[in-house]
Amino acid sequence: MAKKPNLILIGIDSLRPDHMSLNGYPRLTTPHIDKYAARGSVFENTFSPHIPTTPGYGSMFTGMDCFGTDVVALRHEGSLGHHLKTLAEILGESGYSTSCVGFSGNPASRGFQTYIDFEGWGSWEKGRSHKAENLNAVTIPELKRLAGDEKPFFLFMRHMDPHSPYLPPRPFERIFYDGNEFDKANKSLDPVFAFAPFCDYFASWFPPGCTDKEYIIAQYDGAVAYMDACIENIFTSIQQLGIEEETLVVIDSDHGETLHDHDCFYDHHGLYECTTRIPLILVYPGKIPAGRRFKEYCQMKDITPTILDVMGIKSGIAFDGRSLVPLMKGQPRVSEPEFYITECTWMRKHGWRTPQWKLIHALEPDFHFKPEVELYDLVKDPGETVNLANKEPAIVAMLEARMQAWIAKREKETGRTNPMGRNMNWHGKGCGAFKTSQQAYEAMHIGSPGAAQSLQNRELQAQRGQKML
């Protein structure tokens, strides 16, 4: 009996597809991923509709949307519901060894047999961050251990380099920048330092005296390029272990990143395209068509059904997502061009996206003092710079009606109310919904990379059945 295929899933936190040379970005940020992706298929219009990390990866690992997972918030209280089965649990029950690198303690990571952590943060005081090298130092030995076993394996690794703090090692910190980041005449970072909720956090990792936003953006791109070089080590190990022909490799992200976009500086909140779009690459020689690029819309919830379909594993689960295998075989697949989007990161909003329009509706005031309703024409204004909500009330009403009809449909199908209406402590403040933007502005604050890490790993402790290394 043939051995079942292995699965290596590379999840890259906060990676924007439009900052990858893979997708035409002028800076050569991902040359190794670009070359590797040419051996498989790239899905150019992939979305993470429920951001940030916890709901995003919750959807990816379960094949469900937010109504199916009941998870919408970064600071999700409790574990995943028992009505769910994760990809790690499905594969574990199918005889797989399952290992998770860099994602222990998060509710979305339930079900792995082995958990391994690495240092994936940093600060200016600690020096340049070798995040991807730290990941490789623990991942490659684990990959070799798994490959040496008779059992098939599932290895998930969560890369952190594109996530702030952006502190790539030399020479990557200057490969995309040749200016003077300390030019006092440059005022482009003034609004960043004026934003009280985050300014202390930025000061903990920006070079002291830095004035140029282009330098910070170049640090993001440099971190991506550094990580890309380190990921080549993973590709080399796969090749030298001789497991290429029996391993499905998937590369994606949990969400994108706001750099200097929409005043949501160097983070991943805001339901804009820069945050909700993600990369998706699948490589499996002989099983995944090589050199193909697909423009059809797909979402996080489609990834687990696709993986199981490619690997020939039957779960018996009625996923919300749908396999992408028909597309890769040239067969019909009904598209899902409009969909529900949600956020509970630093503000609580939901909305509706179509190929032309995006509606964003705040469920409570946000700390950026943005309007309650935003409407963008994605065809004429792909950068989402002009809010048309006041000029196009009929379109707002139409999109709101479609969104509410979808919510009612999903509530009926799942027997649960919309989780966006029930997560009143999404911010962890215990005060319920914010009444004003000023209240949110004064309450929401992050002061250090350590505080940021604690938000990402709010319940950083082994869950029942987890093995910590």
Secondary structure, 3 states (H helix, E strand, C coil): CCCCCEEEEEEECCCCHHHCHHHCCCCCCCHHHHHHHCCCEEEEEEECCEECHHHHHHHHHHCCCHHHHCCCCCCCCCCCCCCCCCHHHHHHHCCCEEEEECCCCCHHHCCCCEEECCCCCCECCCECCCHHHHHHHHHHHHHHHHHCCCCCEEEEEEECCCCCCCCCCCCCCCCCCCCCCCCCCCCCCHHHHCCHHHHHHHHCCCCCCCCCHHHHHHHHHHHHHHHHHHHHHHHHHHHHCCCHHHEEEEEECCCCCECCCCCCCCECCCCCHHHHEECEEEECCCCCCCCEEEEEEEEHHHHHHHHHHHHCCCCCCCCCCCCCHHHHCCCCCCCCCCEEEEEECCCEEEEEECCCEEEEEECCCCCCCCCCEEEEECCCCCCCCCCCCCCCHHHHHHHHHHHHHHHHHHHHHHCCCCHHHCCCCCCCCCCCCCCCHHHHHHHCCCCCHHHHHHHHCCCCCCCCCCCEC
